[in-house]
Amino acid sequence: MSASVVPFLAVKDRAEVLLQVREIFFESSTRKEFKDEIERDAFFEKYVGFYLRHYPELAWVGILGDKVLGYIVAAPKSTDTELCKIQPHLKAFEALFNEYPAHLHINCHHESRGMGLGSQLVKALEGELKASKIAGLHIMTGSDSANRNFYKKLGFDFESELPFRGVPILFMGKRL
């Protein structure tokens, strides 16, 4: 049996799904230490919560039975003023947003990686963005991150690397 990709707005128990999305987010995150729960909550808000509150129509979850195996969230325009406030690194790539305006964040539970769920989630998002006539999509990651090949296989064929606060960030874009 394979997971179903479901729009976040269509899930019945959003509170439970959100708890599982949160678990996957922190399990997948390279950052593990926080000074307190307030800082931990702000970190989740920055990369997931903001998107779910502002753009829930651009969120999907991969579900098998009652278990969430992965999620994807997005913003249709990376120039969103509120998004740029909480993710100032976006400004470094501002010149690329006309061609690749939408921004995504995705994670899958470690036990479900390599099974095609991430690809299904990206395809669901791309379908919605195309229907909305969004020209392109991008992600930002580390240049040595393992997920780089995942995005290349999905057609993210444009790359640009720039430093932000002394750390290199890899921008990968895909025309839709």
N, CA and C atoms as a LAMMPS dump frame, in Angstrom:
ITEM: TIMESTEP
0
ITEM: NUMBER OF ATOMS
528
ITEM: BOX BOUNDS ff ff ff
-5.0000000000000000e+02 5.0000000000000000e+02
-5.0000000000000000e+02 5.0000000000000000e+02
-5.0000000000000000e+02 5.0000000000000000e+02
ITEM: ATOMS id mol type element x y z
1 1 1 N 0.852 -1.183 0
2 1 2 C 0 0 0
3 1 3 C 0.894 1.241 0
4 2 1 N 0.502 2.256 -0.785
5 2 2 C 1.304 3.479 -0.824
6 2 3 C 0.533 4.625 -0.179
7 3 1 N 1.267 5.642 0.161
8 3 2 C 0.678 6.806 0.824
9 3 3 C -0.184 7.595 -0.153
10 4 1 N -1.198 8.243 0.378
11 4 2 C -2.035 9.154 -0.395
12 4 3 C -1.545 10.566 -0.168
13 5 1 N -1.472 11.349 -1.231
14 5 2 C -1.114 12.76 -1.117
15 5 3 C -2.426 13.536 -1.055
16 6 1 N -2.619 14.232 0.051
17 6 2 C -3.892 14.888 0.349
18 6 3 C -3.653 16.376 0.612
19 7 1 N -4.5 17.242 0.042
20 7 2 C -4.367 18.665 0.391
21 7 3 C -4.551 18.846 1.902
22 8 1 N -3.733 19.687 2.5
23 8 2 C -3.827 19.931 3.938
24 8 3 C -5.242 20.38 4.319
25 9 1 N -5.856 21.205 3.476
26 9 2 C -7.193 21.707 3.785
27 9 3 C -8.257 20.612 3.761
28 10 1 N -7.943 19.453 3.181
29 10 2 C -8.909 18.355 3.094
30 10 3 C -8.772 17.335 4.217
31 11 1 N -7.737 17.439 5.041
32 11 2 C -7.575 16.45 6.109
33 11 3 C -8.617 16.684 7.201
34 12 1 N -9.078 15.581 7.779
35 12 2 C -10.158 15.667 8.769
36 12 3 C -9.671 16.181 10.117
37 13 1 N -8.606 15.611 10.621
38 13 2 C -8.109 15.99 11.947
39 13 3 C -6.833 16.81 11.778
40 14 1 N -7 18.081 11.439
41 14 2 C -5.839 18.943 11.176
42 14 3 C -4.92 19.071 12.384
43 15 1 N -5.488 19.086 13.567
44 15 2 C -4.655 19.227 14.773
45 15 3 C -3.702 18.038 14.897
46 16 1 N -4.202 16.832 14.691
47 16 2 C -3.357 15.637 14.771
48 16 3 C -2.341 15.619 13.64
49 17 1 N -2.768 15.971 12.436
50 17 2 C -1.853 16.011 11.287
51 17 3 C -0.748 17.03 11.549
52 18 1 N -1.103 18.165 12.091
53 18 2 C -0.112 19.199 12.391
54 18 3 C 0.904 18.708 13.418
55 19 1 N 0.466 17.958 14.419
56 19 2 C 1.399 17.389 15.401
57 19 3 C 2.404 16.46 14.719
58 20 1 N 1.921 15.648 13.788
59 20 2 C 2.805 14.722 13.086
60 20 3 C 3.737 15.453 12.123
61 21 1 N 3.231 16.49 11.465
62 21 2 C 4.081 17.312 10.591
63 21 3 C 5.197 17.925 11.421
64 22 1 N 4.848 18.419 12.585
65 22 2 C 5.836 19.017 13.486
66 22 3 C 6.917 18.002 13.879
67 23 1 N 6.5 16.779 14.185
68 23 2 C 7.47 15.723 14.538
69 23 3 C 8.424 15.461 13.372
70 24 1 N 7.883 15.361 12.168
71 24 2 C 8.712 15.119 10.984
72 24 3 C 9.665 16.288 10.762
73 25 1 N 9.159 17.503 10.933
74 25 2 C 10.004 18.692 10.752
75 25 3 C 11.218 18.645 11.674
76 26 1 N 10.996 18.411 12.95
77 26 2 C 12.114 18.425 13.893
78 26 3 C 13.006 17.196 13.75
79 27 1 N 12.441 16.075 13.36
80 27 2 C 13.248 14.873 13.105
81 27 3 C 14.174 15.122 11.904
82 28 1 N 13.683 15.858 10.911
83 28 2 C 14.438 16.106 9.682
84 28 3 C 15.408 17.276 9.786
85 29 1 N 15.168 18.16 10.706
86 29 2 C 15.963 19.38 10.816
87 29 3 C 17.399 19.091 11.253
88 30 1 N 18.325 19.84 10.694
89 30 2 C 19.713 19.721 11.14
90 30 3 C 19.892 20.423 12.482
91 31 1 N 19.018 21.363 12.794
92 31 2 C 19.086 22.051 14.079
93 31 3 C 18.3 21.264 15.115
94 32 1 N 18.965 20.932 16.2
95 32 2 C 18.346 20.116 17.251
96 32 3 C 18.272 20.831 18.6
97 33 1 N 19.089 21.842 18.787
98 33 2 C 19.164 22.518 20.084
99 33 3 C 18.468 23.879 20.047
100 34 1 N 17.665 24.15 21.075
101 34 2 C 16.955 25.415 21.224
102 34 3 C 17.048 25.835 22.68
103 35 1 N 17.12 27.136 22.921
104 35 2 C 17.258 27.577 24.307
105 35 3 C 15.987 27.346 25.113
106 36 1 N 14.819 27.342 24.42
107 36 2 C 13.553 27.09 25.102
108 36 3 C 12.475 26.77 24.075
109 37 1 N 11.264 26.496 24.559
110 37 2 C 10.147 26.151 23.667
111 37 3 C 9.746 27.321 22.772
112 38 1 N 9.914 28.533 23.255
113 38 2 C 9.573 29.712 22.448
114 38 3 C 10.452 29.768 21.198
115 39 1 N 11.751 29.537 21.374
116 39 2 C 12.668 29.533 20.236
117 39 3 C 12.364 28.355 19.302
118 40 1 N 12.044 27.219 19.875
119 40 2 C 11.699 26.033 19.075
120 40 3 C 10.432 26.288 18.257
121 41 1 N 9.412 26.878 18.878
122 41 2 C 8.168 27.204 18.177
123 41 3 C 8.404 28.213 17.058
124 42 1 N 9.258 29.194 17.299
125 42 2 C 9.564 30.208 16.282
126 42 3 C 10.267 29.576 15.084
127 43 1 N 11.11 28.599 15.346
128 43 2 C 11.815 27.896 14.269
129 43 3 C 10.813 27.132 13.396
130 44 1 N 9.85 26.455 14.017
131 44 2 C 8.813 25.751 13.262
132 44 3 C 7.958 26.742 12.478
133 45 1 N 7.602 27.838 13.099
134 45 2 C 6.803 28.871 12.442
135 45 3 C 7.501 29.399 11.191
136 46 1 N 8.79 29.599 11.277
137 46 2 C 9.576 30.146 10.168
138 46 3 C 9.53 29.263 8.935
139 47 1 N 9.588 27.952 9.116
140 47 2 C 9.711 27.037 7.983
141 47 3 C 8.451 26.243 7.641
142 48 1 N 7.451 26.231 8.525
143 48 2 C 6.231 25.477 8.228
144 48 3 C 4.975 26.265 8.604
145 49 1 N 4.898 26.698 9.845
146 49 2 C 3.69 27.356 10.339
147 49 3 C 3.265 28.556 9.518
148 50 1 N 4.215 29.401 9.138
149 50 2 C 3.9 30.575 8.32
150 50 3 C 3.152 30.159 7.062
151 51 1 N 3.662 29.151 6.378
152 51 2 C 3.073 28.694 5.118
153 51 3 C 1.666 28.149 5.337
154 52 1 N 1.484 27.373 6.389
155 52 2 C 0.172 26.79 6.659
156 52 3 C -0.86 27.862 6.995
157 53 1 N -0.448 28.91 7.672
158 53 2 C -1.384 29.986 8.011
159 53 3 C -1.694 30.888 6.825
160 54 1 N -0.679 31.208 6.021
161 54 2 C -0.851 32.167 4.928
162 54 3 C -1.216 31.522 3.593
163 55 1 N -0.763 30.308 3.351
164 55 2 C -0.979 29.647 2.063
165 55 3 C -1.386 28.176 2.251
166 56 1 N -2.444 27.904 3.009
167 56 2 C -2.821 26.508 3.249
168 56 3 C -3.216 25.772 1.968
169 57 1 N -3.615 26.513 0.951
170 57 2 C -3.974 25.891 -0.326
171 57 3 C -2.753 25.351 -1.069
172 58 1 N -1.559 25.692 -0.604
173 58 2 C -0.305 25.207 -1.186
174 58 3 C 0.399 24.25 -0.22
175 59 1 N -0.391 23.466 0.482
176 59 2 C 0.159 22.494 1.444
177 59 3 C -0.49 21.135 1.217
178 60 1 N 0.335 20.098 1.21
179 60 2 C -0.137 18.716 1.066
180 60 3 C 0.581 17.849 2.086
181 61 1 N -0.064 16.751 2.427
182 61 2 C 0.555 15.764 3.305
183 61 3 C 0.463 14.402 2.64
184 62 1 N 1.461 13.585 2.888
185 62 2 C 1.445 12.19 2.465
186 62 3 C 1.005 11.373 3.66
187 63 1 N -0.091 10.625 3.508
188 63 2 C -0.682 9.894 4.63
189 63 3 C -0.861 8.424 4.255
190 64 1 N -0.504 7.57 5.184
191 64 2 C -0.754 6.139 5.055
192 64 3 C -1.518 5.722 6.298
193 65 1 N -2.792 5.35 6.132
194 65 2 C -3.637 5.068 7.289
195 65 3 C -3.865 6.349 8.065
196 66 1 N -3.42 6.361 9.321
197 66 2 C -3.541 7.584 10.12
198 66 3 C -2.167 8.198 10.412
199 67 1 N -1.158 7.757 9.671
200 67 2 C 0.207 8.249 9.886
201 67 3 C 0.634 9.187 8.762
202 68 1 N 1.106 10.364 9.148
203 68 2 C 1.665 11.318 8.192
204 68 3 C 3.102 10.889 7.912
205 69 1 N 3.42 10.733 6.631
206 69 2 C 4.765 10.316 6.231
207 69 3 C 5.586 11.457 5.654
208 70 1 N 4.93 12.563 5.289
209 70 2 C 5.652 13.696 4.735
210 70 3 C 4.714 14.853 4.473
211 71 1 N 5.307 15.991 4.161
212 71 2 C 4.512 17.191 3.891
213 71 3 C 5.286 18.105 2.945
214 72 1 N 4.551 18.989 2.301
215 72 2 C 5.134 20.058 1.5
216 72 3 C 4.295 21.306 1.741
217 73 1 N 4.96 22.434 1.885
218 73 2 C 4.305 23.734 2.013
219 73 3 C 5.006 24.691 1.063
220 74 1 N 4.293 25.756 0.668
221 74 2 C 4.889 26.697 -0.277
222 74 3 C 4.265 28.08 -0.159
223 75 1 N 4.982 29.037 -0.691
224 75 2 C 4.484 30.396 -0.872
225 75 3 C 4.558 30.681 -2.363
226 76 1 N 3.518 31.282 -2.944
227 76 2 C 3.519 31.521 -4.381
228 76 3 C 4.512 32.59 -4.822
229 77 1 N 4.858 33.487 -3.897
230 77 2 C 5.797 34.563 -4.227
231 77 3 C 6.763 34.77 -3.064
232 78 1 N 8.031 34.616 -3.348
233 78 2 C 9.047 34.773 -2.305
234 78 3 C 9.273 36.221 -1.914
235 79 1 N 8.619 37.125 -2.597
236 79 2 C 8.72 38.55 -2.259
237 79 3 C 7.723 38.936 -1.174
238 80 1 N 6.941 37.99 -0.671
239 80 2 C 5.99 38.244 0.407
240 80 3 C 6.732 38.938 1.553
241 81 1 N 6.284 40.12 1.894
242 81 2 C 6.961 40.948 2.896
243 81 3 C 7.094 40.241 4.241
244 82 1 N 6.03 39.601 4.686
245 82 2 C 6.078 38.906 5.983
246 82 3 C 7.033 37.719 5.944
247 83 1 N 7.052 37.004 4.816
248 83 2 C 7.964 35.87 4.678
249 83 3 C 9.411 36.346 4.713
250 84 1 N 9.69 37.438 4.022
251 84 2 C 11.068 37.973 3.996
252 84 3 C 11.524 38.449 5.374
253 85 1 N 10.593 38.865 6.216
254 85 2 C 10.95 39.282 7.579
255 85 3 C 11.466 38.107 8.395
256 86 1 N 10.83 36.943 8.242
257 86 2 C 11.246 35.797 9.043
258 86 3 C 12.309 34.949 8.359
259 87 1 N 12.486 35.157 7.034
260 87 2 C 13.512 34.441 6.277
261 87 3 C 14.333 35.452 5.468
262 88 1 N 15.146 36.243 6.157
263 88 2 C 15.881 37.317 5.463
264 88 3 C 16.845 36.826 4.388
265 89 1 N 17.24 35.562 4.417
266 89 2 C 18.136 35.038 3.386
267 89 3 C 17.498 35.068 1.998
268 90 1 N 16.168 35.144 1.94
269 90 2 C 15.493 35.222 0.64
270 90 3 C 15.959 36.427 -0.163
271 91 1 N 16.223 37.526 0.527
272 91 2 C 16.649 38.769 -0.145
273 91 3 C 17.895 38.574 -0.994
274 92 1 N 18.768 37.674 -0.606
275 92 2 C 20.008 37.447 -1.349
276 92 3 C 19.732 36.97 -2.778
277 93 1 N 18.577 36.346 -3
278 93 2 C 18.244 35.768 -4.306
279 93 3 C 17.102 36.512 -5.006
280 94 1 N 16.802 37.706 -4.54
281 94 2 C 15.677 38.487 -5.042
282 94 3 C 15.665 38.64 -6.574
283 95 1 N 16.824 38.757 -7.181
284 95 2 C 16.917 38.948 -8.634
285 95 3 C 16.399 37.73 -9.408
286 96 1 N 16.278 36.595 -8.756
287 96 2 C 15.838 35.365 -9.427
288 96 3 C 14.339 35.109 -9.279
289 97 1 N 13.648 35.927 -8.498
290 97 2 C 12.249 35.65 -8.176
291 97 3 C 11.277 35.898 -9.321
292 98 1 N 11.646 36.686 -10.322
293 98 2 C 10.745 36.844 -11.469
294 98 3 C 10.609 35.534 -12.221
295 99 1 N 11.715 34.823 -12.366
296 99 2 C 11.709 33.562 -13.085
297 99 3 C 11.269 32.381 -12.214
298 100 1 N 11.606 32.435 -10.936
299 100 2 C 11.288 31.348 -9.995
300 100 3 C 10.62 31.934 -8.751
301 101 1 N 9.383 32.406 -8.859
302 101 2 C 8.773 33.129 -7.737
303 101 3 C 8.345 32.283 -6.541
304 102 1 N 7.887 31.054 -6.766
305 102 2 C 7.359 30.246 -5.663
306 102 3 C 8.494 29.554 -4.911
307 103 1 N 8.279 29.376 -3.621
308 103 2 C 9.286 28.798 -2.722
309 103 3 C 8.646 27.632 -1.976
310 104 1 N 9.37 26.534 -1.842
311 104 2 C 8.799 25.38 -1.14
312 104 3 C 9.66 24.933 0.028
313 105 1 N 9.009 24.203 0.924
314 105 2 C 9.682 23.529 2.032
315 105 3 C 9.039 22.147 2.127
316 106 1 N 9.849 21.111 2.157
317 106 2 C 9.353 19.732 2.153
318 106 3 C 10.186 18.875 3.093
319 107 1 N 9.532 17.915 3.719
320 107 2 C 10.221 16.897 4.524
321 107 3 C 9.407 15.622 4.519
322 108 1 N 10.095 14.51 4.546
323 108 2 C 9.463 13.202 4.681
324 108 3 C 10.06 12.501 5.888
325 109 1 N 9.242 11.703 6.535
326 109 2 C 9.708 10.899 7.662
327 109 3 C 10.864 10.023 7.178
328 110 1 N 11.871 9.85 7.994
329 110 2 C 13.071 9.116 7.573
330 110 3 C 12.75 7.704 7.075
331 111 1 N 11.71 7.08 7.598
332 111 2 C 11.351 5.727 7.16
333 111 3 C 10.679 5.699 5.789
334 112 1 N 10.228 6.855 5.304
335 112 2 C 9.534 6.882 4.009
336 112 3 C 10.376 7.503 2.896
337 113 1 N 11.597 7.878 3.197
338 113 2 C 12.454 8.479 2.168
339 113 3 C 12.888 7.433 1.152
340 114 1 N 12.995 7.873 -0.09
341 114 2 C 13.421 6.992 -1.166
342 114 3 C 12.301 6.141 -1.742
343 115 1 N 11.068 6.4 -1.342
344 115 2 C 9.93 5.592 -1.811
345 115 3 C 9.026 6.359 -2.778
346 116 1 N 9.431 7.559 -3.171
347 116 2 C 8.655 8.317 -4.146
348 116 3 C 7.67 9.316 -3.572
349 117 1 N 7.505 9.346 -2.254
350 117 2 C 6.54 10.258 -1.659
351 117 3 C 6.94 11.715 -1.889
352 118 1 N 8.202 12.046 -1.715
353 118 2 C 8.651 13.419 -1.934
354 118 3 C 8.343 13.882 -3.351
355 119 1 N 8.582 13.024 -4.32
356 119 2 C 8.278 13.358 -5.72
357 119 3 C 6.783 13.603 -5.907
358 120 1 N 5.961 12.762 -5.281
359 120 2 C 4.508 12.943 -5.383
360 120 3 C 4.068 14.273 -4.777
361 121 1 N 4.657 14.635 -3.646
362 121 2 C 4.314 15.901 -2.997
363 121 3 C 4.705 17.087 -3.877
364 122 1 N 5.905 17.035 -4.463
365 122 2 C 6.358 18.12 -5.341
366 122 3 C 5.443 18.21 -6.559
367 123 1 N 5.07 17.086 -7.139
368 123 2 C 4.184 17.079 -8.317
369 123 3 C 2.824 17.695 -7.981
370 124 1 N 2.289 17.4 -6.8
371 124 2 C 1.012 17.998 -6.388
372 124 3 C 1.141 19.518 -6.324
373 125 1 N 2.21 19.994 -5.718
374 125 2 C 2.448 21.43 -5.627
375 125 3 C 2.61 22.046 -7.014
376 126 1 N 3.415 21.424 -7.861
377 126 2 C 3.637 21.956 -9.204
378 126 3 C 2.328 22.072 -9.977
379 127 1 N 1.448 21.087 -9.84
380 127 2 C 0.154 21.145 -10.524
381 127 3 C -0.651 22.363 -10.121
382 128 1 N -0.684 22.644 -8.832
383 128 2 C -1.425 23.81 -8.335
384 128 3 C -0.774 25.112 -8.797
385 129 1 N 0.555 25.164 -8.757
386 129 2 C 1.249 26.379 -9.196
387 129 3 C 1.039 26.633 -10.687
388 130 1 N 1.09 25.583 -11.493
389 130 2 C 0.843 25.722 -12.934
390 130 3 C -0.577 26.221 -13.183
391 131 1 N -1.545 25.663 -12.464
392 131 2 C -2.938 26.087 -12.616
393 131 3 C -3.111 27.558 -12.242
394 132 1 N -2.27 28.036 -11.34
395 132 2 C -2.304 29.441 -10.914
396 132 3 C -1.394 30.319 -11.771
397 133 1 N -0.828 29.72 -12.8
398 133 2 C 0.05 30.434 -13.741
399 133 3 C 1.299 31.038 -13.082
400 134 1 N 1.85 30.301 -12.124
401 134 2 C 3.112 30.683 -11.49
402 134 3 C 4.228 30.172 -12.4
403 135 1 N 5.182 31.049 -12.732
404 135 2 C 6.209 30.752 -13.745
405 135 3 C 7.257 29.738 -13.322
406 136 1 N 7.583 29.695 -12.043
407 136 2 C 8.659 28.819 -11.605
408 136 3 C 8.649 28.612 -10.105
409 137 1 N 9.504 27.695 -9.691
410 137 2 C 9.548 27.242 -8.306
411 137 3 C 11.003 27.111 -7.89
412 138 1 N 11.298 27.384 -6.616
413 138 2 C 12.667 27.202 -6.14
414 138 3 C 12.703 26.666 -4.715
415 139 1 N 13.867 26.151 -4.393
416 139 2 C 14.182 25.734 -3.03
417 139 3 C 15.547 26.306 -2.699
418 140 1 N 15.868 26.328 -1.44
419 140 2 C 17.19 26.731 -0.984
420 140 3 C 17.704 25.645 -0.053
421 141 1 N 18.949 25.273 -0.252
422 141 2 C 19.542 24.19 0.522
423 141 3 C 21.046 24.42 0.6
424 142 1 N 21.744 23.542 1.239
425 142 2 C 23.203 23.611 1.284
426 142 3 C 23.792 22.97 0.036
427 143 1 N 24.894 23.497 -0.45
428 143 2 C 25.495 22.97 -1.678
429 143 3 C 25.97 21.533 -1.524
430 144 1 N 26.242 21.111 -0.315
431 144 2 C 26.693 19.734 -0.096
432 144 3 C 25.594 18.848 0.506
433 145 1 N 24.351 19.342 0.487
434 145 2 C 23.234 18.583 1.055
435 145 3 C 22.864 17.398 0.181
436 146 1 N 22.471 16.322 0.826
437 146 2 C 22.076 15.098 0.12
438 146 3 C 20.828 15.316 -0.735
439 147 1 N 19.999 16.29 -0.375
440 147 2 C 18.758 16.5 -1.124
441 147 3 C 18.977 17.157 -2.489
442 148 1 N 20.169 17.601 -2.761
443 148 2 C 20.467 18.249 -4.044
444 148 3 C 20.128 17.321 -5.214
445 149 1 N 20.501 16.07 -5.139
446 149 2 C 20.211 15.124 -6.221
447 149 3 C 18.709 14.866 -6.364
448 150 1 N 17.992 14.857 -5.264
449 150 2 C 16.537 14.708 -5.298
450 150 3 C 15.927 15.798 -6.174
451 151 1 N 16.33 17.047 -5.939
452 151 2 C 15.769 18.157 -6.705
453 151 3 C 16.221 18.123 -8.167
454 152 1 N 17.442 17.727 -8.416
455 152 2 C 17.915 17.597 -9.802
456 152 3 C 17.059 16.591 -10.567
457 153 1 N 16.746 15.465 -9.951
458 153 2 C 15.914 14.442 -10.598
459 153 3 C 14.514 14.966 -10.913
460 154 1 N 14.052 15.931 -10.135
461 154 2 C 12.728 16.509 -10.346
462 154 3 C 12.74 17.68 -11.33
463 155 1 N 13.898 17.964 -11.906
464 155 2 C 13.969 19.012 -12.923
465 155 3 C 14.386 20.384 -12.436
466 156 1 N 14.854 20.474 -11.212
467 156 2 C 15.384 21.748 -10.718
468 156 3 C 16.776 21.892 -11.329
469 157 1 N 16.82 22.533 -12.493
470 157 2 C 18.052 22.551 -13.279
471 157 3 C 18.809 23.871 -13.232
472 158 1 N 18.261 24.875 -12.543
473 158 2 C 18.971 26.141 -12.388
474 158 3 C 19.578 26.185 -10.991
475 159 1 N 20.854 26.562 -10.908
476 159 2 C 21.514 26.664 -9.606
477 159 3 C 22.279 27.966 -9.487
478 160 1 N 22.211 28.54 -8.315
479 160 2 C 22.99 29.729 -7.984
480 160 3 C 23.346 29.632 -6.502
481 161 1 N 24.591 29.87 -6.185
482 161 2 C 25.02 29.804 -4.789
483 161 3 C 25.524 31.172 -4.356
484 162 1 N 25.016 31.627 -3.218
485 162 2 C 25.424 32.907 -2.649
486 162 3 C 25.601 32.75 -1.142
487 163 1 N 26.478 33.572 -0.579
488 163 2 C 26.632 33.512 0.885
489 163 3 C 25.562 34.345 1.589
490 164 1 N 25.159 33.883 2.754
491 164 2 C 24.288 34.654 3.634
492 164 3 C 24.857 34.513 5.034
493 165 1 N 25.299 35.639 5.587
494 165 2 C 25.933 35.649 6.915
495 165 3 C 27.066 34.643 6.992
496 166 1 N 27.844 34.579 5.91
497 166 2 C 29.019 33.73 5.872
498 166 3 C 28.77 32.269 5.55
499 167 1 N 27.506 31.899 5.318
500 167 2 C 27.159 30.509 5.018
501 167 3 C 26.659 30.435 3.575
502 168 1 N 27.229 29.536 2.761
503 168 2 C 26.747 29.422 1.382
504 168 3 C 25.359 28.787 1.323
505 169 1 N 24.485 29.379 0.52
506 169 2 C 23.134 28.86 0.308
507 169 3 C 22.999 28.549 -1.171
508 170 1 N 22.503 27.36 -1.482
509 170 2 C 22.277 26.947 -2.857
510 170 3 C 20.806 27.16 -3.203
511 171 1 N 20.572 27.955 -4.24
512 171 2 C 19.252 28.198 -4.805
513 171 3 C 19.096 27.268 -5.995
514 172 1 N 18.034 26.468 -6.009
515 172 2 C 17.751 25.583 -7.136
516 172 3 C 16.376 25.926 -7.673
517 173 1 N 16.301 26.202 -8.982
518 173 2 C 15.046 26.617 -9.591
519 173 3 C 14.567 25.699 -10.685
520 174 1 N 13.266 25.735 -10.898
521 174 2 C 12.628 24.947 -11.949
522 174 3 C 11.548 25.8 -12.596
523 175 1 N 11.584 25.899 -13.928
524 175 2 C 10.529 26.573 -14.668
525 175 3 C 9.31 25.644 -14.718
526 176 1 N 8.132 26.226 -14.611
527 176 2 C 6.894 25.419 -14.653
528 176 3 C 6.151 25.637 -15.96
